[in-house]
Amino acid sequence: MATINLGSIKFNWKGDYAAGTAYAVDDVVNSSGTSYVCIAASTGNAPPNATYWNIMAQGGTDLTSTLTTQGDILYRDASGLQKLGAGTSGQVLQTGGSGANPSWGTVSSDFVKLASTSLGSDASTVSLDGYYDDTTYSHYIAEWKIRIASGSSGTDAHLNFRTNTSGSPSSATQYSGAFNHFGNGGGGDFNDIRANSLASNWSKRDELQVSNTWNEHDLYTTGNVWNRGLMKIYEPQSTSYHKQFTWENSIGSNDSSWTGGGFGHAIYHSTTATTGLSFHFQNGQNVRSGSTITLWGVKK
Amino acid sequence: MKKWLVNPENPNGVLVNLTEQEVSEFNTSKEKASALMTQMRADKQARKDAQVSGNQKLLDLGLTQAEATALTGYTPPVEE
């Protein structure tokens, strides 16, 4: 009786390729994640030797061996999928553009917070010092949220400013400038322009008044209104220029019956390098615990 | 007297005593400001008094209040 050889009528799965195993045509093995079908019987001729094996199913990249660590991410380079290992905290992903690989980078800001404080207790003066670096920054911005101490007299609670020299507030009679204070209240609208921040003349003074309470008004001794403002300080370390300041602020009364605000400019007439800034209340009352001041540097 | 000082050595802030010089300057500032505010209030009151007086003299000359205001810009406060 004639015999007809049908060959294999199904694939003959042999598992992982083994060098000592004799493989017959149509045997199928796994090698490095790719399946191969035997096309010529042999022993010891490992895939992908094309004389004995054809690819049956191409394996993909093994992501479990590519991505091994928390924070790893996957990208493609010129040849295939690759891992970009976790960068350092705070870094951001940067593209290298078309035809280049991505990478981790650091965000560079031209606006840098140099110091920030919240008063831990009442104090007659608050001072930030030692943060200026004119080689890096062209000017600085001080932001304040200040309130007079609880139980204090708010009468004439004007906020005054001094620039620091050698770590202490300078009381040199070298400040000149003006500010415009305006607002509305029980006595009607008001608009008060002060030369040299307090006196009605142009002689230099030993400090700057950066906010005003309008005459008899008391300032936020019990209410929840703060003196909030911003001041720009230009090249404070210069030994060539006098120091220039501009500012703006907003204030209110203790019963919220009136509000005020203002803006001003001033010069500290000295070529001595300054080191910081200080605030105090003109009437001698303390700055309240919880008041805040932040100093920012703006890069050149 | 205390100062809340923030610097690179004390970035979270520290409460320190004012130096003797700082105390002296602080008190001087307070005294100067008080004197200036007293003067400013006196100046303001004198100006207000002069406005009232001048306005009344214009009215005594026969001007109406509208005419006096047109000349000086001064408007008498309205009694509440």
Contacts between the chains, C-beta under 8 A, distances in Angstrom:
chain1	res1	chain2	res2	distance
A	115	B	6	5.5
A	115	B	11	6.6
A	117	B	4	7.0
A	117	B	6	4.4
A	117	B	12	7.1
A	117	B	13	4.3
A	118	B	13	7.6
A	119	B	4	4.9
A	119	B	13	6.8
A	120	B	4	7.3
A	120	B	13	6.2
A	120	B	15	6.8
A	121	B	2	7.4
A	121	B	4	7.4
A	121	B	15	5.6
A	122	B	2	7.7
A	123	B	2	4.6
A	123	B	3	5.8
A	123	B	4	4.0
A	123	B	15	6.2
A	124	B	1	4.6
A	124	B	2	6.0
A	124	B	3	6.7
A	124	B	18	6.8
A	124	B	26	6.3
A	125	B	1	7.7
A	125	B	2	7.8
A	125	B	3	4.3
A	125	B	4	7.2
A	125	B	18	6.6
A	125	B	22	7.3
A	125	B	26	6.9
A	126	B	3	7.2
A	126	B	4	4.5
A	126	B	6	7.8
A	127	B	3	5.7
A	127	B	4	7.0
A	127	B	5	5.2
A	127	B	6	7.0
A	128	B	6	4.8
A	128	B	7	7.4
A	129	B	5	6.9
A	129	B	6	7.3
A	129	B	7	4.7
A	130	B	7	4.1
A	130	B	8	5.0
A	130	B	9	7.7
A	131	B	7	7.6
A	131	B	8	7.0
A	156	B	33	6.9
A	156	B	34	7.3
A	156	B	37	5.2
A	158	B	33	7.3
A	160	B	29	6.9
A	160	B	33	7.7
A	167	B	7	7.6
A	168	B	19	6.9
A	168	B	21	7.4
A	168	B	22	6.0
A	169	B	22	6.7
A	169	B	25	7.1
A	171	B	25	4.2
A	171	B	28	7.4
A	171	B	29	7.2
A	198	B	33	6.6
A	198	B	36	5.4
A	198	B	37	7.8
A	198	B	40	7.8
A	199	B	36	5.4
A	199	B	40	7.9
A	200	B	40	6.6
A	200	B	43	6.7
A	206	B	25	7.6
A	206	B	28	7.8
A	206	B	29	6.8
A	206	B	32	7.6
A	207	B	29	5.9
A	215	B	41	6.4
A	215	B	44	7.3
A	276	B	7	7.4
A	278	B	3	7.8
A	280	B	26	6.7
A	280	B	29	7.5
A	282	B	29	6.9
A	282	B	30	6.8
A	282	B	33	4.3
A	283	B	30	6.7
A	283	B	33	7.1
A	283	B	34	7.5
A	284	B	26	7.2
A	284	B	27	7.6
A	284	B	30	4.1
A	287	B	4	7.2
A	293	B	6	7.5
